């Protein structure tokens, strides 16, 4: 059974998939920015630490503490192009939609 590439469901499905990805990226960026804002607010609200009067911990304990404190920092950071996908992706969707309607669909209709 041949596939009719001029039918509207093909560009609509591609645009829908890109739109879903765009919304997902926006939600993910919003969660990340809220988490960072909460961390900054909690860090600003905490009083300055009092000077330690306890003896210095051993080198082994310091290494364990350093390795556990760096675990949250080991999260993979998203690159700028994916963090801002919700901004530029609508333009990409419009570009591909218009390119399909202007070039690909007329070419396929004239060939058939």
C-alpha positions as CSV (number, residue, x, y, z in Angstrom):
1,X,0.0,0.0,0.0
2,X,1.6,3.3,-1.1
3,X,1.9,6.2,1.4
4,X,0.5,9.5,0.2
5,X,3.1,12.0,1.3
6,X,0.8,14.9,0.4
7,X,-1.7,14.1,3.1
8,X,-1.7,16.6,5.9
9,X,-1.1,14.1,8.7
10,X,2.6,13.9,7.9
11,X,3.6,17.5,8.6
12,X,1.0,17.8,11.3
13,X,2.5,14.8,13.2
14,X,6.0,16.1,12.8
15,X,4.9,19.5,14.1
16,X,3.0,17.9,16.9
17,X,6.1,15.9,18.0
18,X,8.3,19.0,17.9
19,X,5.6,20.9,19.9
20,X,5.5,18.1,22.5
21,X,9.3,18.2,22.8
22,X,9.2,22.0,23.1
23,X,6.7,21.9,25.9
24,X,8.7,19.2,27.7
25,X,11.9,21.2,27.4
26,X,10.0,24.3,28.8
27,X,8.7,22.3,31.8
28,X,12.2,20.8,32.5
29,X,13.8,24.2,32.3
30,X,11.2,25.7,34.6
31,X,11.7,22.9,37.2
32,X,15.5,23.5,37.1
33,X,15.2,27.2,37.5
34,X,12.8,26.8,40.4
35,X,15.2,24.4,42.1
36,X,18.1,26.8,41.7
37,X,16.0,29.7,43.0
38,X,15.0,27.6,46.1
39,X,18.7,26.7,46.7
40,X,19.8,30.3,46.4
41,X,16.9,31.4,48.8
42,X,17.8,28.7,51.3
43,X,21.5,29.6,51.2
44,X,20.8,33.3,51.7
45,X,18.4,32.5,54.6
46,X,20.9,30.4,56.5
47,X,23.0,32.3,59.1
48,X,26.7,32.4,58.8
49,X,28.4,29.3,60.3
50,X,29.9,29.8,63.7
51,X,33.6,29.2,64.1
52,X,34.4,25.6,64.8
53,X,35.8,24.9,68.2
54,X,36.1,21.1,67.5
55,X,39.4,19.5,66.6
56,X,40.0,19.2,62.8
57,X,38.8,16.0,61.3
58,X,41.2,13.4,60.0
59,X,42.3,13.3,56.4
60,X,40.2,10.2,55.7
61,X,37.0,11.8,57.1
62,X,37.7,14.9,55.0
63,X,38.0,12.9,51.9
64,X,34.7,11.1,52.5
65,X,33.0,14.4,53.2
66,X,34.4,15.9,50.1
67,X,33.3,13.0,47.9
68,X,29.7,13.1,49.3
69,X,29.4,16.8,48.9
70,X,30.5,16.7,45.3
71,X,27.9,14.1,44.4
72,X,25.1,16.7,43.7
73,X,27.6,18.7,41.6
74,X,28.2,15.6,39.4
75,X,24.8,16.0,37.8
76,X,25.0,16.4,34.0
77,X,24.4,19.9,33.0
78,X,22.1,20.5,30.0
79,X,23.7,22.5,27.2
80,X,22.4,26.0,26.5
81,X,20.7,25.0,23.2
82,X,18.5,22.4,25.0
83,X,17.8,24.6,28.0
84,X,16.5,27.3,25.6
85,X,14.7,24.9,23.2
86,X,11.4,26.2,24.2
87,X,12.4,29.6,22.8
88,X,13.9,28.7,19.4
89,X,12.0,25.5,18.7
90,X,8.7,27.3,17.6
91,X,10.7,29.0,14.9
92,X,12.2,25.7,13.8
93,X,8.7,24.2,13.7
94,X,7.4,27.1,11.6
95,X,10.3,26.9,9.2
96,X,9.9,23.2,8.5
97,X,6.2,23.5,8.2
98,X,6.5,26.4,5.7
99,X,9.3,24.6,3.8
100,X,7.0,21.5,3.5
101,X,4.0,23.5,2.3
102,X,6.1,25.7,-0.1
103,X,8.5,23.2,-1.6
104,X,7.9,19.5,-0.8
105,X,4.1,19.3,-1.1
106,X,3.9,21.0,-4.5
107,X,6.8,18.9,-5.8
108,X,5.1,15.7,-4.7
109,X,1.7,16.9,-6.2
110,X,3.3,17.7,-9.5
111,X,5.2,14.4,-9.7
112,X,2.0,12.3,-9.3
